[in-house]
């Protein structure tokens, strides 16, 4: 059972997310609270995943994120917003957020996204992903990214590409015919060699290094 906490200043949003997630047999919403209750609630209830509003009137979402990341066993945190070009995107991802969701996310997709987060995957709304990749989050020059990627073994590079595709540890294990434990070891090695703090930053660096660019199809005629 995946334990989830929803943190948002709007009761309607909290209730909506809770209603959607409670329909999944493997997900339990342990609390739906406002920002000021987030850190005490996480300490008490120990959720696996926290959906955290990035803008709240009572407390700044980035402040809550920083406090959660300092806990001995921090939960996976995905930021919520109604804006796809929010100026806080870079700060949230640099601070360790594992994902970034828009509040108008398709309800049918939400349980799947929670499972991906709980399994170590990266979740970024498509509009946010494009904004980040296009330079909203500065991950350094292309040449520097390529040098970092060159430190990886061939298998670690394959793992990095799958991380950048948003694959969870279980997905990577199946695709590479490895155990989940071995995948976790490879992911740790990738993050260490790339000198990044989380999978999102690794994914952005992979894109900057050119690992995700599709081959151009020849033009007709």
C-alpha positions in Angstrom: 0.0 0.0 0.0 1.4 3.4 -1.0 0.8 6.0 1.6 0.1 9.5 0.2 -0.3 12.9 1.8 -1.9 15.8 -0.2 -0.8 19.3 0.9 -2.7 22.2 -0.6 -4.2 25.5 0.7 -7.5 24.9 -1.2 -9.9 22.4 0.4 -11.5 21.6 -2.9 -8.2 20.6 -4.4 -7.3 18.4 -1.4 -10.7 16.7 -1.5 -10.5 16.1 -5.2 -7.1 14.5 -5.1 -8.1 12.4 -2.2 -11.3 11.2 -3.9 -9.4 10.2 -7.0 -6.6 8.4 -5.3 -8.8 6.6 -2.8 -10.4 4.7 -5.8 -7.0 2.9 -6.3 -6.7 -0.4 -4.3 -3.0 0.1 -3.7 -3.0 3.7 -2.6 -4.1 5.2 0.7 -4.4 9.0 1.3 -3.3 9.2 5.0 -3.9 13.0 5.2 -5.0 15.9 3.1 -3.8 19.1 4.9 -2.8 22.7 4.4 0.8 23.8 4.3 1.3 24.6 7.9 0.3 21.0 8.8 2.6 19.4 6.3 5.8 18.8 8.2 4.2 17.7 11.5 1.9 15.5 9.5 4.8 13.8 7.7 6.6 13.2 10.9 3.6 11.6 12.5 2.2 9.6 9.5 5.3 8.8 7.5 3.8 8.9 4.0 5.7 7.4 1.1 4.7 10.2 -1.3 3.7 13.8 -0.7 1.9 16.0 -3.3 2.9 19.5 -2.3 1.4 22.8 -3.6 4.2 25.0 -4.6 2.3 28.2 -3.7 0.4 28.5 -0.5 -0.6 31.6 1.5 0.2 30.2 4.9 3.6 28.8 4.1 5.9 28.7 1.0 5.9 25.3 -0.7 9.7 25.5 -1.2 10.2 26.0 2.5 8.1 23.0 3.3 10.1 21.0 0.7 13.4 21.9 2.2 12.1 20.9 5.7 10.9 17.6 4.4 14.2 16.9 2.6 16.0 17.3 5.9 14.0 14.6 7.7 15.9 11.3 8.5 13.6 9.4 6.1 12.1 12.0 3.7 9.2 11.1 1.5 9.1 11.4 -2.2 7.8 14.9 -3.0 6.1 16.0 -6.2 5.1 19.7 -6.5 1.6 20.8 -7.5 0.7 23.9 -9.4 -1.8 25.4 -11.8 1.0 27.1 -13.7 3.1 25.3 -16.4 5.7 28.1 -16.4 6.0 28.7 -12.7 9.1 30.6 -11.7 9.7 28.2 -8.8 10.2 25.2 -11.1 14.0 25.4 -11.1 14.3 26.0 -7.3 11.9 23.0 -6.5 13.8 20.6 -8.7 17.2 21.8 -7.4 15.9 21.3 -3.9 15.1 17.6 -4.4 11.5 17.5 -5.8 11.0 14.2 -7.6 8.3 15.6 -9.9 6.2 18.4 -11.0 2.4 18.0 -11.7 -0.2 20.4 -12.9 -3.4 20.5 -11.0 -5.3 19.7 -14.1 -3.6 16.4 -14.5 -5.9 13.7 -16.1 -7.6 12.0 -13.1 -7.2 8.6 -14.8 -3.4 9.1 -14.9 -3.0 10.2 -11.3 -2.8 6.8 -9.6 -0.2 5.6 -12.2 1.9 8.7 -11.5 1.8 8.1 -7.8 3.0 4.5 -8.4 5.8 5.8 -10.5 6.9 8.2 -7.8 6.8 5.6 -5.1 8.9 3.3 -7.3 11.6 5.9 -7.8 10.5 7.2 -11.2 10.5 10.8 -12.5 7.2 12.5 -13.1 7.2 15.8 -14.9 4.1 17.3 -16.7 4.8 17.4 -20.4 4.6 21.2 -20.6 6.9 21.6 -17.6 9.3 19.1 -19.1 9.6 21.1 -22.3 10.0 24.4 -20.4 12.8 22.9 -18.3 14.6 21.3 -21.2 14.4 24.4 -23.3 16.6 26.2 -20.7 14.3 27.2 -17.8 16.4 25.1 -15.5 20.1 25.8 -16.3 22.0 22.5 -16.2 25.2 23.7 -17.7 26.8 23.8 -21.2 26.3 20.8 -23.5 30.0 20.1 -23.5 30.2 19.9 -19.7 27.2 17.5 -19.7 28.8 15.3 -22.2 32.0 15.1 -20.1 29.9 14.0 -17.1 28.1 11.3 -19.1 31.5 10.0 -20.3 32.2 8.9 -16.8 29.5 6.3 -16.9 29.9 2.7 -18.0 27.8 1.5 -20.9 25.3 -0.1 -18.6 25.1 3.0 -16.4 24.5 5.1 -19.5 21.6 2.7 -20.4 20.2 3.2 -17.0 20.5 7.0 -17.3 18.5 7.0 -20.6 15.7 5.0 -18.9 15.8 7.4 -15.9 15.5 10.3 -18.3 12.5 8.6 -19.9 10.8 8.6 -16.5 11.1 4.9 -15.9 10.8 3.5 -12.4 13.2 1.1 -10.8 10.9 -1.8 -11.5 10.5 -0.8 -15.2 14.3 -0.5 -15.6 14.8 -3.9 -14.0 12.4 -5.5 -16.4 13.8 -3.8 -19.5 17.4 -4.6 -18.6 16.7 -8.1 -17.1 18.2 -7.0 -13.7 17.1 -7.3 -10.1 15.5 -4.2 -8.6 18.4 -4.1 -6.1 21.0 -4.1 -8.8 19.1 -1.2 -10.6 19.1 0.8 -7.3 22.9 0.3 -7.1 23.3 1.5 -10.7 21.0 4.5 -10.1 23.1 5.5 -7.1 26.3 5.1 -9.1 24.9 7.3 -11.9 23.8 10.1 -9.6 27.2 10.0 -7.8 29.2 10.1 -11.0 27.1 12.8 -12.5 27.3 14.8 -9.3 23.6 15.5 -9.2 21.2 15.3 -6.3 18.2 13.4 -7.8 16.9 11.6 -10.9 15.3 14.7 -12.3 18.6 16.5 -12.5 20.2 13.4 -14.0 17.4 13.3 -16.7 18.0 17.0 -17.6 21.7 16.4 -17.8 21.1 13.4 -20.1 19.0 15.6 -22.4 21.6 18.4 -22.4 24.3 15.8 -23.3 22.2 14.7 -26.3 21.3 11.2 -25.2 17.6 11.7 -25.7 17.5 13.3 -29.1 15.8 11.1 -31.7 17.3 10.2 -34.9 16.0 12.5 -37.7 14.1 10.6 -40.3 15.1 11.3 -43.9 12.9 13.7 -45.7 10.5 12.3 -48.3 11.2 13.0 -52.0 
